[in-house]
């Protein structure tokens, strides 16, 4: 019998009497992750957005409010939204990409979704768009991805065409995740990286691993063409 992805999600958040994970705890952890990513150059300006599941029934996320400098991200900058992307708690407007976060949560049973805009993901997603994706293999750091046991693993990162039509893009994301159940992330063309995890620590680790590998690929190819 095929397992429901949501049943495999590791429960790591604090819960109150209602069974809902602590909004404050996740907001604090996401804000710290965002500031760390900013310091590494992965979410410059107002780019990037981060979310975590705080309730499964009904489905609720906390997610970054739009238009924020991630270098100054604070817990108060996170909104609680329902499955229709409507704000339940907090002040501000959620990112239009909230629909993509929900698509990933539903398809993967993810507990957290993180989106970065590094130079490396932007360059590679543009250069490899015609191929439909970029493959990474042979690197020891691949073993930092969930379920990967060897450096010989080949990780495929699909590249999706960027769009301002978030409903259409969310459908594309859902289809991609259905077609490639083993992937740990995907790229939006000349836009950035999306990855996820069963919980926030795993999602954050996936960002660090994938961003490292994307940078290695770009730098390795640059060295290869130097006479």
Protein Blocks (a to p, Z undefined) as FASTA:
>chain_A
ZZdfklmpccfbdcdfkopacfklmmmmmmmmmmmmmmnopagcjedcddddfbfbdcdd
ddddehiafklgcfklpccddfkopafbdcddddfklmmmmmmmmmnopabdcddddfkl
mmmmmmmmmnopacdehiaklmmpghiabfkbccddddddddfblklmmmmmmmmmmmmm
mbgbdcdehibccdddfblklmmmmmmmmmmmmmmmmmmmmmmmpZZ
